[in-house]
Amino acid sequence: MKLYGYFRSSASYRVRIALNMKGLEYAQESIHLARGRQYDADFSSISPQNLVPVLEHEGRLLTQSLAIIQWLDELYPEPPLFPADPYERHRVRSLALLIASEIHPLNNVRVLGYLAKTLAVSEEQKQAWYAHWVRTGFGALEQRLANEGETGRFCHGNRPGFADIALVPQVANAVRFKVDLTPFPTIRRINAECLKLEPFRRAMPEHQPDAE
């Protein structure tokens, strides 16, 4: 397998965690987002959206991080990333989508770049935008994780899975952009539990070959 990604890309980070949890070997091809390499012709032919990650497997190109992770779980079912019960599977998916659909798109590189370069907002305004959407999403997520009985050591029970894979990169982004996470003790606790585990630690941005 070859993973086209970028060390700071939270979507790439998700896929790295999943690959590590499954114990799979993979090569990495760095697409430097900060230098605009995602718009190079070679990568555009691989990813028409000019987005990472892309996972290459047996001549096929897989896109969209959550879809890639679900594909990995179908092809390599051990250890499972989802519970067996359909209602519990829904809960795990809904937690992951709260992060990946409601928080992440509003503060990824494309959006922040548009705010700064096209709308000419100040750095302070851009940071306020970022922090607002993280706090809004994490507020809802914290409420769910703190109050729903299915939460355990991890987002769902006592085994890490799909929701945790979505959570940890988003927390890393929030820390990088200096968002105060004090109001979210459950999120912080679960993130700390995940980072005790080697597959999560090995996937961290600072441990990637293209880290700067």
Backbone as a chain_set.jsonl record, in Angstrom:
{"seq": "MKLYGYFRSSASYRVRIALNMKGLEYAQESIHLARGRQYDADFSSISPQNLVPVLEHEGRLLTQSLAIIQWLDELYPEPPLFPADPYERHRVRSLALLIASEIHPLNNVRVLGYLAKTLAVSEEQKQAWYAHWVRTGFGALEQRLANEGETGRFCHGNRPGFADIALVPQVANAVRFKVDLTPFPTIRRINAECLKLEPFRRAMPEHQPDAE", "coords": {"N": [[0.839, -1.192, 0.0], [0.358, 2.292, -0.629], [0.372, 5.432, 0.832], [-0.714, 8.51, 0.037], [-0.173, 11.545, 1.429], [0.046, 14.058, 4.008], [2.015, 15.327, 6.595], [0.765, 17.02, 8.467], [-1.865, 16.885, 7.813], [-5.019, 16.24, 8.983], [-6.863, 14.408, 8.058], [-5.241, 12.577, 6.709], [-3.808, 11.721, 8.909], [-5.792, 10.322, 10.315], [-6.081, 8.037, 8.663], [-3.524, 6.952, 8.837], [-3.505, 6.151, 11.543], [-5.493, 4.143, 11.487], [-4.359, 2.265, 9.68], [-2.106, 1.583, 11.155], [-3.329, 0.459, 13.432], [-4.404, -1.799, 12.306], [-2.136, -3.16, 11.785], [-0.768, -2.977, 9.363], [1.577, -2.704, 6.679], [2.881, 0.139, 4.985], [3.849, 2.395, 2.419], [4.807, 5.865, 2.283], [3.891, 8.782, 0.546], [4.697, 12.026, 0.306], [2.651, 14.849, 0.014], [3.009, 18.059, -0.251], [1.102, 20.204, 1.285], [1.216, 22.876, 2.148], [2.856, 24.044, 0.312], [1.418, 23.89, -1.95], [1.458, 21.527, -3.457], [-0.55, 19.758, -3.908], [-1.901, 20.608, -6.085], [-0.365, 20.065, -8.255], [0.096, 18.645, -11.512], [0.529, 15.858, -11.665], [-0.43, 14.888, -9.201], [-3.039, 15.819, -9.299], [-4.125, 14.188, -11.223], [-4.407, 11.89, -9.809], [-5.963, 12.596, -7.623], [-8.7, 14.218, -8.187], [-10.035, 16.133, -6.652], [-7.965, 17.353, -5.449], [-7.108, 16.669, -2.89], [-5.772, 15.214, 0.095], [-6.12, 12.315, 2.167], [-4.901, 9.843, -0.227], [-5.163, 6.461, -0.807], [-3.306, 3.985, -2.224], [-3.846, 0.83, -3.561], [-3.156, -2.23, -4.835], [-3.263, -1.241, -7.485], [-5.518, 0.326, -7.407], [-7.143, 3.383, -6.489], [-7.978, 4.883, -3.537], [-10.095, 7.163, -1.913], [-11.092, 9.804, 0.398], [-11.066, 9.931, 3.754], [-12.656, 8.689, 5.851], [-14.131, 6.833, 4.425], [-12.052, 5.27, 3.428], [-11.074, 4.183, 5.818], [-13.259, 2.644, 6.675], [-13.319, 0.827, 4.564], [-10.855, -0.442, 4.985], [-11.467, -1.723, 7.38], [-13.359, -3.537, 6.523], [-11.902, -5.141, 4.773], [-9.776, -5.995, 6.3], [-10.589, -7.326, 9.003], [-9.725, -7.571, 11.672], [-7.982, -5.933, 14.275], [-11.414, -5.209, 15.102], [-12.946, -2.114, 14.142], [-15.398, -1.18, 14.678], [-18.322, -1.619, 16.726], [-20.368, -4.628, 17.086], [-23.157, -4.451, 17.273], [-25.905, -2.944, 15.567], [-27.075, -0.451, 16.392], [-25.105, 0.524, 18.086], [-23.029, 0.718, 16.26], [-24.042, 2.737, 14.695], [-23.924, 4.833, 16.566], [-21.131, 5.152, 16.89], [-20.38, 5.873, 14.273], [-21.813, 8.282, 14.059], [-20.565, 9.893, 15.976], [-17.989, 10.08, 14.856], [-18.604, 11.37, 12.446], [-19.607, 13.78, 13.36], [-17.265, 15.044, 14.04], [-15.682, 14.844, 11.652], [-17.314, 15.874, 9.652], [-18.636, 18.136, 10.641], [-16.848, 19.748, 12.041], [-14.13, 19.586, 11.049], [-14.208, 20.307, 8.149], [-14.591, 23.063, 8.234], [-12.273, 24.168, 9.109], [-10.09, 23.415, 7.593], [-7.166, 23.363, 5.403], [-7.842, 24.504, 2.904], [-10.113, 26.104, 3.431], [-9.193, 27.9, 5.424], [-7.179, 29.098, 3.947], [-8.679, 30.401, 1.963], [-10.096, 32.233, 3.501], [-7.976, 33.886, 4.364], [-6.545, 34.653, 2.012], [-8.372, 35.27, -0.086], [-10.655, 36.521, 1.068], [-9.323, 38.185, 2.699], [-9.102, 38.318, 5.512], [-7.909, 39.122, 8.786], [-5.099, 37.701, 10.601], [-5.832, 37.353, 13.239], [-8.643, 37.308, 13.039], [-8.956, 35.034, 11.488], [-8.003, 33.085, 13.233], [-9.938, 33.333, 15.219], [-12.194, 32.442, 13.844], [-11.468, 29.747, 13.428], [-11.223, 28.809, 16.098], [-13.82, 29.233, 17.028], [-15.437, 27.351, 15.609], [-14.276, 24.943, 16.354], [-14.738, 24.982, 19.132], [-17.548, 25.021, 19.119], [-18.226, 22.55, 17.885], [-16.82, 20.714, 19.534], [-18.094, 21.258, 21.923], [-20.654, 20.116, 21.618], [-19.859, 17.475, 21.184], [-18.491, 16.857, 23.554], [-20.623, 16.959, 25.369], [-22.13, 14.762, 24.545], [-20.285, 12.609, 24.87], [-19.774, 12.765, 27.6], [-22.243, 12.25, 28.738], [-23.508, 10.019, 27.646], [-24.096, 6.623, 28.161], [-22.631, 4.67, 26.835], [-20.074, 5.517, 26.483], [-16.749, 4.849, 27.385], [-13.568, 3.94, 28.454], [-12.654, 4.787, 26.054], [-14.076, 6.487, 23.156], [-16.241, 4.846, 22.615], [-17.021, 2.448, 24.679], [-14.434, 0.27, 25.929], [-12.449, -0.155, 24.098], [-10.397, 1.088, 21.536], [-11.579, 2.738, 18.553], [-13.352, 3.551, 15.539], [-14.468, 6.144, 16.064], [-12.6, 7.236, 17.824], [-10.385, 7.35, 16.194], [-11.118, 9.408, 14.52], [-11.269, 11.472, 16.371], [-8.713, 12.019, 17.66], [-6.836, 13.275, 15.754], [-8.216, 15.696, 15.375], [-8.147, 16.883, 17.884], [-5.386, 17.261, 18.056], [-5.031, 19.205, 16.063], [-6.48, 21.318, 17.222], [-4.923, 21.839, 19.48], [-2.577, 22.627, 18.228], [-3.407, 25.049, 17.095], [-3.827, 26.471, 19.349], [-6.26, 26.406, 20.791], [-8.275, 26.641, 23.61], [-8.755, 23.882, 25.528], [-9.756, 23.33, 27.972], [-12.562, 23.351, 28.715], [-13.429, 20.841, 27.955], [-13.266, 18.156, 29.326], [-13.771, 15.37, 29.06], [-13.211, 14.784, 26.403], [-10.477, 15.435, 26.417], [-9.546, 13.519, 28.192], [-10.095, 11.072, 26.851], [-8.557, 11.431, 24.545], [-5.996, 11.436, 25.693], [-5.899, 8.789, 26.626], [-5.924, 7.406, 24.19], [-3.465, 8.209, 23.109], [-1.699, 6.817, 24.605], [-1.347, 4.509, 23.295], [0.498, 2.6, 20.972], [-0.158, 2.492, 18.083], [-1.51, 4.93, 17.72], [0.358, 6.815, 18.653], [2.484, 6.402, 16.862], [1.404, 7.371, 14.558], [1.372, 10.09, 14.83], [1.787, 13.516, 13.764], [4.423, 14.607, 14.136], [6.021, 12.396, 13.993], [6.284, 11.578, 11.412], [7.829, 10.932, 8.183], [7.958, 13.242, 6.603], [7.797, 15.33, 8.345], [8.13, 18.649, 9.603]], "CA": [[0.0, 0.0, 0.0], [1.025, 3.587, -0.594], [-0.491, 6.487, 1.32], [-0.404, 9.882, -0.341], [-0.682, 12.359, 2.513], [0.868, 15.167, 4.488], [2.148, 15.042, 8.03], [-0.168, 17.819, 9.261], [-3.244, 16.645, 7.374], [-5.729, 15.421, 9.966], [-7.487, 13.281, 7.356], [-4.171, 11.591, 6.529], [-3.525, 11.238, 10.264], [-6.796, 9.29, 10.594], [-5.792, 6.809, 7.93], [-2.319, 6.366, 9.431], [-3.899, 5.443, 12.765], [-6.206, 2.916, 11.123], [-3.384, 1.327, 9.125], [-1.29, 1.095, 12.275], [-4.142, -0.417, 14.27], [-4.564, -3.067, 11.593], [-0.83, -3.789, 11.646], [-0.451, -3.047, 7.935], [2.737, -1.963, 6.195], [2.524, 1.052, 3.901], [4.785, 3.453, 2.075], [4.199, 7.186, 2.305], [4.271, 9.768, -0.474], [4.324, 13.322, 0.871], [2.098, 15.893, -0.841], [3.211, 19.207, 0.631], [-0.06, 21.071, 1.114], [1.566, 24.275, 2.362], [3.515, 24.524, -0.905], [0.477, 23.743, -3.057], [1.773, 20.374, -4.301], [-1.776, 19.023, -4.228], [-2.4, 21.099, -7.375], [0.503, 19.611, -9.34], [-0.638, 17.83, -12.483], [0.63, 14.435, -11.343], [-1.339, 14.528, -8.12], [-4.406, 16.082, -9.745], [-4.61, 13.01, -11.947], [-4.709, 10.886, -8.798], [-7.008, 13.133, -6.762], [-9.312, 15.363, -8.861], [-10.375, 17.157, -5.665], [-6.709, 17.901, -4.918], [-7.148, 16.442, -1.454], [-5.209, 14.005, 0.696], [-5.248, 11.24, 1.68], [-5.253, 8.838, -1.221], [-4.507, 5.191, -0.516], [-3.16, 3.149, -3.42], [-3.82, -0.585, -3.195], [-3.324, -3.134, -5.972], [-3.604, -0.482, -8.674], [-6.726, 1.13, -7.216], [-6.947, 4.584, -5.698], [-9.073, 5.064, -2.593], [-10.113, 8.523, -1.397], [-11.958, 10.151, 1.528], [-10.47, 9.196, 4.872], [-13.576, 7.813, 6.573], [-14.441, 5.714, 3.529], [-10.862, 4.413, 3.408], [-10.996, 3.448, 7.081], [-14.299, 1.613, 6.661], [-12.849, -0.197, 3.62], [-9.82, -1.209, 5.687], [-12.099, -2.585, 8.377], [-14.034, -4.623, 5.797], [-10.913, -6.034, 4.169], [-8.937, -6.515, 7.389], [-11.553, -7.147, 10.099], [-9.14, -7.651, 13.014], [-9.052, -5.806, 15.262], [-12.541, -4.452, 14.541], [-13.025, -0.693, 14.474], [-16.798, -0.895, 14.962], [-19.015, -2.653, 17.496], [-21.204, -5.523, 16.285], [-24.563, -4.058, 17.33], [-26.186, -1.868, 14.602], [-27.273, 0.832, 17.06], [-23.799, 0.978, 18.555], [-22.284, 1.119, 15.068], [-24.546, 4.067, 14.337], [-23.369, 5.815, 17.502], [-19.727, 5.374, 16.56], [-20.336, 6.647, 13.022], [-22.31, 9.635, 14.281], [-19.507, 10.635, 16.666], [-16.926, 10.364, 13.891], [-19.082, 12.338, 11.468], [-19.682, 15.077, 14.029], [-15.928, 15.629, 13.927], [-15.156, 14.91, 10.286], [-18.214, 16.629, 8.774], [-19.124, 19.38, 11.226], [-15.744, 20.57, 12.545], [-12.941, 19.596, 10.191], [-14.273, 21.062, 6.889], [-14.591, 24.502, 8.46], [-10.951, 24.678, 9.496], [-8.986, 22.784, 6.878], [-6.243, 24.28, 4.725], [-8.523, 25.24, 1.827], [-10.999, 27.117, 3.999], [-8.378, 28.932, 6.058], [-6.511, 29.828, 2.875], [-9.664, 31.283, 1.315], [-10.347, 33.338, 4.419], [-6.832, 34.791, 4.422], [-6.072, 35.164, 0.719], [-9.447, 35.815, -0.915], [-11.464, 37.448, 1.858], [-8.366, 39.099, 3.336], [-9.308, 38.488, 6.946], [-6.663, 39.196, 9.529], [-4.708, 36.477, 11.28], [-6.649, 37.265, 14.455], [-9.988, 36.895, 12.63], [-8.873, 33.638, 11.047], [-7.882, 32.278, 14.441], [-11.243, 33.365, 15.886], [-13.04, 31.53, 13.06], [-11.05, 28.379, 13.73], [-11.56, 28.472, 17.482], [-15.287, 29.194, 17.179], [-16.018, 26.101, 15.11], [-13.793, 23.853, 17.206], [-15.478, 25.029, 20.399], [-18.939, 24.651, 18.867], [-18.298, 21.109, 17.666], [-16.363, 20.002, 20.724], [-19.106, 21.411, 22.953], [-21.662, 19.079, 21.394], [-19.22, 16.173, 21.351], [-18.249, 16.677, 24.987], [-21.897, 16.655, 26.011], [-22.478, 13.378, 24.234], [-19.353, 11.663, 25.479], [-19.887, 12.827, 29.047], [-23.566, 11.866, 29.231], [-24.003, 8.763, 27.087], [-23.569, 5.5, 28.923], [-21.751, 3.81, 26.041], [-18.695, 6.011, 26.584], [-15.928, 4.153, 28.37], [-12.198, 4.437, 28.409], [-12.567, 5.438, 24.755], [-15.348, 7.092, 22.756], [-17.283, 3.827, 22.731], [-16.515, 1.295, 25.406], [-13.05, 0.224, 26.418], [-11.546, -0.505, 23.001], [-10.383, 2.191, 20.574], [-12.199, 2.412, 17.279], [-13.577, 4.524, 14.47], [-14.665, 7.491, 16.588], [-11.325, 7.701, 18.386], [-9.519, 7.659, 15.051], [-11.507, 10.747, 14.07], [-11.092, 12.461, 17.432], [-7.342, 12.382, 18.03], [-6.268, 14.312, 14.893], [-8.867, 16.991, 15.568], [-7.573, 17.452, 19.103], [-4.035, 17.724, 17.718], [-5.181, 20.48, 15.356], [-6.903, 22.342, 18.176], [-3.745, 22.179, 20.284], [-1.656, 23.379, 17.367], [-3.921, 26.407, 16.914], [-3.933, 27.083, 20.675], [-7.632, 26.474, 21.279], [-8.352, 26.212, 25.005], [-9.552, 22.658, 25.645], [-10.159, 23.136, 29.362], [-13.975, 23.037, 28.897], [-13.771, 19.544, 27.373], [-12.462, 17.172, 30.065], [-13.942, 13.997, 28.556], [-12.43, 14.726, 25.163], [-9.058, 15.416, 26.777], [-9.248, 12.221, 28.822], [-10.082, 10.028, 25.826], [-7.381, 11.68, 23.706], [-4.819, 10.971, 26.442], [-5.924, 7.324, 26.612], [-5.52, 6.963, 22.849], [-2.05, 8.473, 22.87], [-0.907, 5.808, 25.306], [-1.28, 3.329, 22.432], [1.528, 2.739, 19.936], [-0.653, 2.865, 16.759], [-1.837, 6.355, 17.714], [1.598, 7.587, 18.787], [3.281, 6.286, 15.643], [0.737, 8.138, 13.493], [1.401, 11.513, 15.127], [2.472, 14.288, 12.721], [5.86, 14.797, 14.363], [6.737, 11.138, 13.773], [6.223, 11.223, 9.995], [9.08, 11.244, 7.474], [7.951, 14.587, 6.02], [7.577, 16.328, 9.399], [8.999, 19.839, 9.563]], "C": [[0.875, 1.243, 0.0], [0.004, 4.637, -0.171], [0.059, 7.832, 0.87], [-1.014, 10.783, 0.732], [0.271, 13.483, 2.843], [0.883, 15.07, 5.999], [1.15, 15.8, 8.88], [-1.623, 17.613, 8.861], [-3.948, 15.739, 8.376], [-6.429, 14.247, 9.307], [-6.461, 12.184, 7.081], [-3.816, 10.937, 7.852], [-4.509, 10.125, 10.632], [-6.434, 7.97, 9.936], [-4.525, 6.15, 8.463], [-2.653, 5.587, 10.701], [-4.549, 4.112, 12.417], [-5.261, 1.862, 10.554], [-2.517, 0.733, 10.228], [-2.076, 0.141, 13.166], [-4.334, -1.788, 13.633], [-3.235, -3.796, 11.41], [-0.365, -3.918, 10.21], [0.778, -2.205, 7.606], [2.309, -1.063, 5.035], [3.665, 2.037, 3.684], [4.043, 4.79, 2.13], [4.774, 8.064, 1.211], [3.779, 11.12, 0.018], [3.822, 14.268, -0.218], [2.073, 17.161, 0.0], [2.096, 20.234, 0.399], [0.301, 22.543, 1.24], [2.266, 24.889, 1.154], [2.644, 24.333, -2.132], [0.717, 22.545, -3.945], [0.54, 19.545, -4.65], [-2.366, 19.453, -5.572], [-1.482, 20.749, -8.542], [-0.263, 18.643, -10.246], [-0.615, 16.35, -12.124], [-0.346, 14.046, -10.244], [-2.789, 14.801, -8.499], [-4.98, 14.906, -10.515], [-4.977, 11.875, -11.004], [-5.906, 11.308, -7.954], [-7.622, 14.37, -7.413], [-9.76, 16.473, -7.914], [-9.147, 17.849, -5.099], [-6.667, 17.812, -3.394], [-6.362, 15.189, -1.096], [-6.134, 13.603, 1.841], [-5.819, 10.534, 0.46], [-4.476, 7.58, -0.859], [-4.502, 4.352, -1.786], [-3.006, 1.697, -2.987], [-4.128, -1.421, -4.429], [-3.843, -2.402, -7.208], [-4.851, 0.368, -8.553], [-6.431, 2.283, -6.265], [-8.186, 4.825, -4.847], [-8.965, 6.457, -1.976], [-11.12, 8.65, -0.26], [-11.614, 9.29, 2.746], [-11.442, 8.255, 5.573], [-13.978, 6.616, 5.724], [-13.264, 4.745, 3.447], [-10.809, 3.561, 4.671], [-12.056, 2.352, 7.14], [-13.93, 0.481, 5.693], [-11.78, -1.07, 4.281], [-10.442, -2.182, 6.678], [-12.838, -3.751, 7.728], [-13.028, -5.63, 5.264], [-10.048, -6.721, 5.219], [-9.728, -6.374, 8.699], [-10.982, -7.221, 11.509], [-7.993, -6.664, 13.174], [-10.178, -4.944, 14.71], [-12.537, -3.0, 15.022], [-14.447, -0.261, 14.828], [-17.363, -1.978, 15.872], [-19.93, -3.468, 16.601], [-22.65, -5.053, 16.208], [-24.841, -2.883, 16.385], [-26.391, -0.501, 15.245], [-25.952, 1.391, 17.569], [-22.915, 1.408, 17.383], [-22.727, 2.51, 14.615], [-23.96, 5.13, 15.26], [-21.93, 6.156, 17.152], [-19.596, 6.206, 15.284], [-20.77, 8.083, 13.263], [-21.283, 10.488, 15.026], [-18.395, 11.027, 15.695], [-17.351, 11.434, 12.891], [-19.272, 13.718, 12.08], [-18.342, 15.8, 13.892], [-15.552, 15.881, 12.474], [-16.024, 15.743, 9.351], [-18.589, 17.994, 9.324], [-18.02, 20.292, 11.751], [-14.648, 20.704, 11.499], [-13.095, 20.413, 8.91], [-14.198, 22.565, 7.064], [-13.223, 25.048, 8.856], [-9.813, 23.947, 8.802], [-8.201, 23.821, 6.07], [-6.946, 25.118, 3.67], [-9.359, 26.387, 2.38], [-10.195, 28.248, 4.626], [-7.627, 29.762, 5.016], [-7.436, 30.799, 2.169], [-9.959, 32.484, 2.198], [-9.223, 34.364, 4.36], [-6.531, 35.454, 3.071], [-7.169, 35.827, -0.105], [-10.284, 36.844, -0.159], [-10.622, 38.425, 2.665], [-8.68, 39.356, 4.809], [-7.951, 38.514, 7.636], [-6.335, 37.844, 10.159], [-5.542, 36.279, 12.545], [-8.071, 36.801, 14.122], [-10.004, 35.437, 12.186], [-8.799, 32.707, 12.249], [-9.21, 32.225, 15.193], [-12.23, 32.447, 15.176], [-12.744, 30.085, 13.436], [-11.524, 27.976, 15.122], [-13.061, 28.369, 17.688], [-15.848, 27.848, 16.767], [-15.511, 24.885, 15.868], [-14.579, 23.822, 18.513], [-16.93, 24.607, 20.219], [-19.083, 23.143, 18.716], [-17.898, 20.311, 18.889], [-17.365, 20.146, 21.868], [-20.182, 20.348, 22.842], [-21.081, 17.689, 21.637], [-18.969, 15.878, 22.824], [-19.536, 16.288, 25.712], [-22.305, 15.207, 25.768], [-21.569, 12.398, 24.966], [-19.494, 11.628, 26.993], [-21.18, 12.209, 29.559], [-24.078, 10.529, 28.715], [-23.305, 7.585, 27.749], [-22.621, 4.604, 28.166], [-20.295, 4.261, 26.074], [-17.968, 5.249, 27.686], [-14.558, 4.773, 28.433], [-11.969, 5.219, 27.12], [-13.943, 5.993, 24.381], [-16.511, 6.112, 22.881], [-16.682, 2.61, 23.421], [-15.047, 1.414, 25.749], [-12.058, -0.263, 25.367], [-11.554, 0.628, 21.986], [-10.969, 1.771, 19.242], [-12.366, 3.63, 16.389], [-13.7, 5.95, 15.001], [-13.379, 8.065, 17.163], [-10.348, 8.087, 17.285], [-9.847, 9.034, 14.491], [-11.151, 11.813, 15.096], [-9.657, 12.939, 17.579], [-6.721, 13.408, 17.081], [-6.913, 15.682, 15.07], [-8.396, 17.665, 16.844], [-6.172, 18.001, 18.82], [-4.083, 19.058, 16.981], [-5.549, 21.601, 16.313], [-5.732, 22.785, 19.046], [-2.773, 23.024, 19.473], [-2.096, 24.827, 17.199], [-4.28, 27.074, 18.24], [-5.377, 27.345, 21.104], [-7.659, 25.923, 22.702], [-9.291, 25.01, 25.115], [-9.979, 22.375, 27.085], [-11.636, 22.776, 29.515], [-14.369, 21.623, 28.448], [-12.999, 18.411, 28.056], [-12.596, 15.748, 29.542], [-13.156, 13.8, 27.275], [-10.949, 14.63, 25.488], [-8.666, 14.069, 27.388], [-9.144, 11.116, 27.78], [-8.873, 10.193, 24.906], [-6.114, 11.165, 24.396], [-4.75, 9.453, 26.478], [-5.457, 6.791, 25.262], [-4.022, 7.105, 22.647], [-1.134, 7.621, 23.73], [-0.621, 4.607, 24.412], [-0.343, 3.579, 21.256], [0.967, 3.09, 18.553], [-1.018, 4.337, 16.641], [-0.568, 7.196, 17.781], [2.396, 7.571, 17.492], [2.696, 7.095, 14.493], [0.833, 9.639, 13.691], [2.2, 12.279, 14.068], [3.975, 14.385, 12.901], [6.676, 13.54, 14.145], [6.749, 10.71, 12.308], [7.497, 11.641, 9.252], [9.122, 12.637, 6.87], [7.723, 15.688, 7.061], [8.591, 17.45, 9.314], [8.979, 20.543, 10.91]], "O": [[1.976, 1.251, 0.549], [-1.086, 4.724, -0.736], [1.15, 8.24, 1.267], [-2.23, 10.786, 0.924], [1.172, 13.816, 2.074], [-0.138, 14.761, 6.614], [0.718, 15.292, 9.915], [-2.522, 18.131, 9.525], [-3.527, 14.603, 8.594], [-6.579, 13.194, 9.927], [-6.77, 10.999, 7.203], [-3.555, 9.735, 7.908], [-4.112, 9.105, 11.195], [-6.473, 6.915, 10.57], [-4.452, 4.924, 8.537], [-2.14, 4.488, 10.909], [-4.2, 3.076, 12.983], [-5.356, 0.688, 10.912], [-2.23, -0.464, 10.234], [-1.542, -0.877, 13.606], [-4.417, -2.803, 14.324], [-3.212, -4.929, 10.93], [0.35, -4.86, 9.868], [0.99, -1.136, 8.179], [1.482, -1.45, 4.209], [4.347, 2.453, 4.621], [2.817, 4.84, 2.037], [5.983, 8.086, 0.979], [2.573, 11.337, 0.133], [4.481, 14.464, -1.239], [1.213, 17.318, 0.866], [2.139, 21.019, -0.547], [-0.246, 23.376, 0.517], [2.27, 26.109, 0.988], [3.092, 24.59, -3.25], [0.24, 22.522, -5.079], [0.574, 18.729, -5.571], [-3.218, 18.764, -6.134], [-1.775, 21.092, -9.687], [-1.153, 17.922, -9.795], [-1.627, 15.662, -12.263], [-1.009, 13.012, -10.328], [-3.683, 14.078, -8.059], [-6.184, 14.656, -10.467], [-5.766, 10.998, -11.358], [-6.756, 10.486, -7.61], [-7.115, 15.474, -7.212], [-9.857, 17.63, -8.322], [-9.268, 18.822, -4.354], [-6.25, 18.745, -2.708], [-6.291, 14.235, -1.87], [-6.838, 14.437, 2.409], [-7.01, 10.605, 0.156], [-3.267, 7.634, -0.63], [-5.553, 4.046, -2.349], [-2.156, 1.369, -2.159], [-5.217, -1.335, -4.996], [-4.748, -2.882, -7.891], [-5.214, 1.065, -9.501], [-5.594, 2.18, -5.369], [-9.296, 4.954, -5.363], [-7.885, 6.881, -1.566], [-11.896, 7.733, 0.01], [-11.845, 8.08, 2.757], [-11.077, 7.116, 5.863], [-14.146, 5.511, 6.241], [-13.463, 3.531, 3.402], [-10.534, 2.363, 4.608], [-11.777, 1.248, 7.607], [-14.198, -0.687, 5.973], [-11.803, -2.294, 4.149], [-10.0, -3.324, 6.802], [-12.934, -4.829, 8.313], [-13.273, -6.835, 5.299], [-9.64, -7.871, 5.055], [-9.546, -5.396, 9.423], [-11.708, -6.952, 12.467], [-7.127, -6.57, 12.304], [-9.921, -4.033, 13.923], [-12.171, -2.707, 16.16], [-14.674, 0.88, 15.23], [-16.935, -3.13, 15.801], [-20.237, -3.055, 15.483], [-23.304, -5.239, 15.182], [-24.086, -1.91, 16.396], [-25.934, 0.507, 14.707], [-25.711, 2.596, 17.49], [-22.141, 2.357, 17.505], [-21.915, 3.341, 14.21], [-23.548, 6.197, 14.804], [-21.556, 7.329, 17.124], [-18.791, 7.135, 15.226], [-20.161, 9.01, 12.728], [-21.145, 11.677, 14.74], [-17.918, 12.162, 15.71], [-16.557, 12.303, 12.529], [-19.115, 14.725, 11.389], [-18.293, 17.008, 13.659], [-15.155, 16.987, 12.107], [-15.524, 16.269, 8.356], [-18.837, 18.921, 8.552], [-18.237, 21.496, 11.892], [-14.285, 21.814, 11.11], [-12.18, 21.171, 8.588], [-13.787, 23.275, 6.146], [-13.039, 26.263, 8.93], [-8.707, 23.86, 9.335], [-8.539, 25.004, 6.063], [-6.679, 26.314, 3.55], [-9.318, 27.503, 1.862], [-10.48, 29.422, 4.389], [-7.457, 30.971, 5.177], [-7.023, 31.902, 1.813], [-10.062, 33.612, 1.716], [-9.477, 35.568, 4.312], [-6.295, 36.66, 3.0], [-6.922, 36.843, -0.755], [-10.585, 37.914, -0.687], [-11.145, 39.377, 3.243], [-8.539, 40.479, 5.292], [-6.968, 37.984, 7.118], [-7.187, 36.959, 10.238], [-5.912, 35.153, 12.876], [-8.64, 35.986, 14.848], [-10.946, 34.699, 12.473], [-9.455, 31.666, 12.278], [-9.568, 31.184, 15.744], [-13.014, 31.753, 15.824], [-13.651, 29.304, 13.723], [-12.149, 26.93, 15.297], [-13.528, 27.513, 18.44], [-16.649, 27.262, 17.494], [-16.235, 23.9, 16.013], [-15.03, 22.763, 18.948], [-17.485, 23.912, 21.071], [-19.951, 22.529, 19.336], [-18.562, 19.338, 19.244], [-17.475, 19.247, 22.702], [-20.58, 19.748, 23.84], [-21.737, 16.831, 22.226], [-19.213, 14.763, 23.284], [-19.536, 15.398, 26.562], [-22.766, 14.518, 26.678], [-22.047, 11.463, 25.609], [-19.347, 10.57, 27.604], [-21.225, 11.701, 30.68], [-25.0, 9.961, 29.3], [-22.081, 7.559, 27.877], [-21.872, 3.844, 28.781], [-19.391, 3.495, 25.74], [-18.505, 5.034, 28.773], [-14.415, 5.996, 28.461], [-11.2, 6.18, 27.088], [-14.866, 5.971, 25.195], [-17.63, 6.504, 23.212], [-15.932, 1.843, 22.817], [-14.494, 2.51, 25.846], [-10.966, -0.726, 25.697], [-12.629, 1.091, 21.606], [-10.877, 0.609, 18.844], [-11.617, 4.602, 16.481], [-13.099, 6.869, 14.444], [-13.103, 9.254, 17.004], [-9.579, 9.037, 17.43], [-8.954, 9.75, 14.037], [-10.774, 12.928, 14.735], [-9.41, 14.144, 17.619], [-6.112, 14.36, 17.57], [-6.248, 16.709, 14.934], [-8.259, 18.888, 16.886], [-5.818, 19.081, 19.293], [-3.268, 19.943, 17.244], [-5.003, 22.702, 16.232], [-5.572, 23.975, 19.317], [-2.22, 24.007, 19.966], [-1.262, 25.732, 17.163], [-4.949, 28.107, 18.263], [-5.677, 28.377, 21.704], [-7.118, 24.848, 22.961], [-10.482, 25.118, 24.826], [-10.503, 21.301, 27.379], [-11.959, 21.957, 30.376], [-15.538, 21.253, 28.555], [-12.161, 17.771, 27.421], [-11.627, 14.99, 29.578], [-12.511, 12.77, 27.084], [-10.238, 13.822, 24.891], [-7.581, 13.551, 27.124], [-8.213, 10.312, 27.817], [-8.238, 9.208, 24.53], [-5.265, 10.538, 23.762], [-3.665, 8.882, 26.372], [-4.684, 5.835, 25.2], [-3.382, 6.221, 22.078], [0.087, 7.696, 23.594], [0.239, 3.784, 24.725], [-0.386, 4.636, 20.626], [1.564, 3.929, 17.878], [-0.854, 4.932, 15.575], [-0.432, 8.178, 17.051], [2.925, 8.599, 17.069], [3.411, 7.462, 13.56], [0.422, 10.399, 12.814], [3.178, 11.757, 13.532], [4.725, 14.262, 11.933], [7.905, 13.604, 14.113], [7.176, 9.599, 11.993], [8.164, 12.595, 9.651], [10.207, 13.173, 6.643], [7.484, 16.841, 6.705], [9.759, 17.23, 8.994], [9.645, 21.564, 11.082]]}, "num_chains": 1, "name": "protein.A"}
